[in-house]
Amino acid sequence: MEPGSRKQVFAWAMYDWANSAFATTVMAGFFPIFFKQFWSAGTDTAISTARLGLANSLAGIVVALAAPVLGAIADRSGAKKRFLVTLAFLGIAATLSLSFVSKGHWAAASILYALSFIGFAGGNVFYDSLLKTVAGKNDTDSVSALGFSLGYLGGGILFALNVWMTLKPQMFGLAGPADAVRLSFLTVGTWWAVFTLPLLIVVQEGAARQGHRRPGMVGEGLRQLVRTFHEVRHLKAIFLFLSAYWLYIDGVDTIIVMAVDYGLSLGFHQEDLIVALLITQFVGFPCAMIFGRLAGLMGTKRSILLAITVYLFVTIWAAFIRTRAEFYVMAVLIGTVQGGVQALSRSFYARLIPVDKAAQYFGFYNMLGKFAAIIGPVMVGATAVLSRSLGAGAGLAPRLSIASIMILFLAGGVLLVFVDEKKGMQEAEFL
């Protein structure tokens, strides 16, 4: 890879460093805790779990419906970076605004969280599509893994600082933990904004397709979406992979957004859950890079299947954990494979699609991911509520809900076995 290309790769990967602060501190860390204990104070845990799942799912619907159309428009107009920055700063503004939501105002917190999630997940459509622009043909796995690795490190560093603030608020001139959490939302928004700049300045994007101008671009984007949908239906490798991805990434995303809520439902202390999240982050940093190298040794698909197998074990075991030590071990296992399955799924898919249609195809990729994220949290919340209504105890209901996720990993893994990567790459050359 030429020096100029390495510079673009690093600038591209720094966006993972930037927006992972939202994924760790807000999405996985403080928002579920603050939502349950501050914005939904006094509410039954099953109801607050359902509200949190609904907020995640509604935001996922918006991203899922808009991503393929916006991706098609971006491909034709050469505007991937423009779409990325617009959505990123929507997420940044909404995250900053969470700092000002008062106690008990769960509806306002849900709306702002949904907007920030839309900015985060929607921006990732265009960030992912730039992978084919910055990575060489033989570097896709390692470049994708670098992004996730830096994301775990950057997100973990800021999260550790924010945890320190909540544990020792007086050291930072704060009245208490609640003020520290509010300040944490401000630090996330600022971090996200500052570290987005390298991508915007350094990464170069191809020009708009010749003959396609901005007037009528929305209509053309919709027509292109229909054409892409028909293409995907007839491309066996892409269709099978997207079907598998839709299932297993549902399990991954559901664990990310609901793990803290699950720990709280089991009666673990807030500090225990924060430590577990930090463990996942800092284990994930080297392991994402290790999975990038592992793909070169045993193949990308086999490496993804290995990660899915670990997840399957984790979801079964999670239903039986009792102690804090077991929860920490589970965090280590998740950190070992979480970055790997995400990074290699992205790079595996990137090899199956044409470079000049990357945004619209990644729109489909993220659309399925977000539709999966709609099903998972709702399934967990609904299982918890249904279990309680059928007489399950407060300790049993969350265990049944987390165990239900194993179906997604099992079904997704089975479908992935039948994906023919070589055939898929040959099909992409003729698109």
WOFEN-V33258 format. One record per residue. N is the residue number from 1. RES is the residue in one letter. SS is DSSP state (~ for helix, > for strand, _ for the rest). PHI is phi as a letter, one per 20 degrees, with the letter a starting at -180 (NA if undefined). Layout:
# WOFEN-V33258
N;RES;SS;PHI / N;RES;SS;PHI
This chain:
# WOFEN-V33258
1;M;_;NA / 2;E;_;f / 3;P;~;g / 4;G;~;f / 5;S;~;f / 6;R;~;f / 7;K;~;f / 8;Q;~;f / 9;V;~;g / 10;F;~;f / 11;A;~;f / 12;W;~;f / 13;A;~;f / 14;M;~;f / 15;Y;~;f / 16;D;~;f / 17;W;~;g / 18;A;~;f / 19;N;~;e / 20;S;~;f / 21;A;~;g / 22;F;~;f / 23;A;~;f / 24;T;~;e / 25;T;~;f / 26;V;~;e / 27;M;~;f / 28;A;~;e / 29;G;~;e / 30;F;~;f / 31;F;~;f / 32;P;~;g / 33;I;~;f / 34;F;~;f / 35;F;~;f / 36;K;~;f / 37;Q;~;e / 38;F;~;d / 39;W;~;f / 40;S;_;d / 41;A;_;g / 42;G;_;n / 43;T;_;e / 44;D;_;g / 45;T;~;f / 46;A;~;f / 47;I;~;f / 48;S;~;f / 49;T;~;f / 50;A;~;f / 51;R;~;f / 52;L;~;f / 53;G;~;f / 54;L;~;f / 55;A;~;f / 56;N;~;f / 57;S;~;f / 58;L;~;f / 59;A;~;f / 60;G;~;f / 61;I;~;f / 62;V;~;f / 63;V;~;f / 64;A;~;f / 65;L;~;f / 66;A;~;e / 67;A;~;g / 68;P;~;f / 69;V;~;f / 70;L;~;f / 71;G;~;f / 72;A;~;f / 73;I;~;f / 74;A;~;f / 75;D;~;f / 76;R;~;e / 77;S;~;d / 78;G;_;m / 79;A;_;c / 80;K;~;g / 81;K;~;f / 82;R;~;f / 83;F;~;f / 84;L;~;g / 85;V;~;f / 86;T;~;f / 87;L;~;f / 88;A;~;f / 89;F;~;f / 90;L;~;f / 91;G;~;f / 92;I;~;f / 93;A;~;f / 94;A;~;f / 95;T;~;f / 96;L;~;g / 97;S;~;f / 98;L;~;g / 99;S;~;f / 100;F;~;d / 101;V;_;e / 102;S;_;e / 103;K;_;g / 104;G;_;n / 105;H;_;e / 106;W;~;f / 107;A;~;f / 108;A;~;f / 109;A;~;f / 110;S;~;f / 111;I;~;f / 112;L;~;f / 113;Y;~;f / 114;A;~;f / 115;L;~;f / 116;S;~;f / 117;F;~;f / 118;I;~;f / 119;G;~;f / 120;F;~;f / 121;A;~;f / 122;G;~;f / 123;G;~;f / 124;N;~;f / 125;V;~;g / 126;F;~;e / 127;Y;~;f / 128;D;~;f / 129;S;~;f / 130;L;_;f / 131;L;~;g / 132;K;~;f / 133;T;~;f / 134;V;~;e / 135;A;_;e / 136;G;_;f / 137;K;_;g / 138;N;_;e / 139;D;_;d / 140;T;~;g / 141;D;~;f / 142;S;~;f / 143;V;~;f / 144;S;~;f / 145;A;~;f / 146;L;~;g / 147;G;~;g / 148;F;~;f / 149;S;~;f / 150;L;~;f / 151;G;~;f / 152;Y;~;f / 153;L;~;f / 154;G;~;f / 155;G;~;f / 156;G;~;f / 157;I;~;f / 158;L;~;f / 159;F;~;f / 160;A;~;f / 161;L;~;f / 162;N;~;f / 163;V;~;f / 164;W;~;g / 165;M;~;f / 166;T;~;f / 167;L;~;e / 168;K;_;c / 169;P;~;f / 170;Q;~;f / 171;M;~;f / 172;F;~;d / 173;G;_;m / 174;L;_;d / 175;A;_;f / 176;G;_;a / 177;P;~;g / 178;A;~;f / 179;D;~;f / 180;A;~;f / 181;V;~;f / 182;R;~;f / 183;L;~;f / 184;S;~;f / 185;F;~;f / 186;L;~;f / 187;T;~;f / 188;V;~;f / 189;G;~;g / 190;T;~;f / 191;W;~;g / 192;W;~;g / 193;A;~;f / 194;V;~;f / 195;F;_;e / 196;T;_;f / 197;L;~;g / 198;P;~;g / 199;L;~;f / 200;L;~;f / 201;I;~;e / 202;V;~;e / 203;V;_;f / 204;Q;_;e / 205;E;_;d / 206;G;_;f / 207;A;_;f / 208;A;_;f / 209;R;_;f / 210;Q;_;f / 211;G;_;n / 212;H;_;d / 213;R;_;d / 214;R;_;f / 215;P;_;g / 216;G;_;m / 217;M;~;f / 218;V;~;f / 219;G;~;f / 220;E;~;f / 221;G;~;f / 222;L;~;f / 223;R;~;f / 224;Q;~;f / 225;L;~;g / 226;V;~;f / 227;R;~;f / 228;T;~;f / 229;F;~;g / 230;H;~;f / 231;E;~;f / 232;V;~;f / 233;R;~;f / 234;H;~;d / 235;L;_;d / 236;K;~;f / 237;A;~;f / 238;I;~;f / 239;F;~;f / 240;L;~;f / 241;F;~;f / 242;L;~;f / 243;S;~;f / 244;A;~;f / 245;Y;~;g / 246;W;~;g / 247;L;~;e / 248;Y;~;f / 249;I;~;f / 250;D;~;g / 251;G;~;f / 252;V;~;f / 253;D;~;f / 254;T;~;f / 255;I;~;f / 256;I;~;f / 257;V;~;e / 258;M;~;d / 259;A;~;f / 260;V;~;f / 261;D;~;f / 262;Y;~;f / 263;G;~;f / 264;L;~;f / 265;S;~;f / 266;L;_;e / 267;G;_;n / 268;F;_;f / 269;H;_;f / 270;Q;~;g / 271;E;~;f / 272;D;~;f / 273;L;~;f / 274;I;~;f / 275;V;~;f / 276;A;~;f / 277;L;~;f / 278;L;~;f / 279;I;~;g / 280;T;~;g / 281;Q;~;f / 282;F;~;f / 283;V;~;f / 284;G;~;f / 285;F;~;g / 286;P;~;f / 287;C;~;f / 288;A;~;f / 289;M;~;f / 290;I;~;f / 291;F;~;f / 292;G;~;f / 293;R;~;f / 294;L;~;f / 295;A;~;f / 296;G;~;f / 297;L;~;e / 298;M;~;d / 299;G;_;n / 300;T;~;f / 301;K;~;f / 302;R;~;f / 303;S;~;f / 304;I;~;f / 305;L;~;f / 306;L;~;f / 307;A;~;f / 308;I;~;f / 309;T;~;f / 310;V;~;f / 311;Y;~;f / 312;L;~;g / 313;F;~;f / 314;V;~;f / 315;T;~;f / 316;I;~;f / 317;W;~;f / 318;A;~;g / 319;A;_;f / 320;F;_;d / 321;I;_;f / 322;R;_;c / 323;T;_;d / 324;R;~;f / 325;A;~;f / 326;E;~;f / 327;F;~;f / 328;Y;~;f / 329;V;~;f / 330;M;~;f / 331;A;~;f / 332;V;~;f / 333;L;~;f / 334;I;~;f / 335;G;~;f / 336;T;~;f / 337;V;~;d / 338;Q;~;f / 339;G;~;f / 340;G;~;f / 341;V;~;f / 342;Q;~;f / 343;A;~;f / 344;L;~;f / 345;S;~;f / 346;R;~;f / 347;S;~;f / 348;F;~;f / 349;Y;~;f / 350;A;~;g / 351;R;~;f / 352;L;~;e / 353;I;_;d / 354;P;_;f / 355;V;~;f / 356;D;~;e / 357;K;~;c / 358;A;~;f / 359;A;~;f / 360;Q;~;f / 361;Y;~;f / 362;F;~;f / 363;G;~;f / 364;F;~;f / 365;Y;~;g / 366;N;~;f / 367;M;~;f / 368;L;~;f / 369;G;~;f / 370;K;~;f / 371;F;~;f / 372;A;~;f / 373;A;~;f / 374;I;~;f / 375;I;~;f / 376;G;~;g / 377;P;~;f / 378;V;~;f / 379;M;~;f / 380;V;~;f / 381;G;~;f / 382;A;~;f / 383;T;~;f / 384;A;~;f / 385;V;~;f / 386;L;~;f / 387;S;~;f / 388;R;~;f / 389;S;~;f / 390;L;_;e / 391;G;_;o / 392;A;_;f / 393;G;_;f / 394;A;~;f / 395;G;~;e / 396;L;~;e / 397;A;~;g / 398;P;~;f / 399;R;~;f / 400;L;~;f / 401;S;~;f / 402;I;~;f / 403;A;~;f / 404;S;_;f / 405;I;_;f / 406;M;~;f / 407;I;~;f / 408;L;~;f / 409;F;~;f / 410;L;~;f / 411;A;~;f / 412;G;~;f / 413;G;~;f / 414;V;~;f / 415;L;~;f / 416;L;~;f / 417;V;~;g / 418;F;_;e / 419;V;_;f / 420;D;_;e / 421;E;~;f / 422;K;~;f / 423;K;~;f / 424;G;~;f / 425;M;~;f / 426;Q;~;f / 427;E;~;f / 428;A;~;f / 429;E;~;f / 430;F;_;d / 431;L;_;e
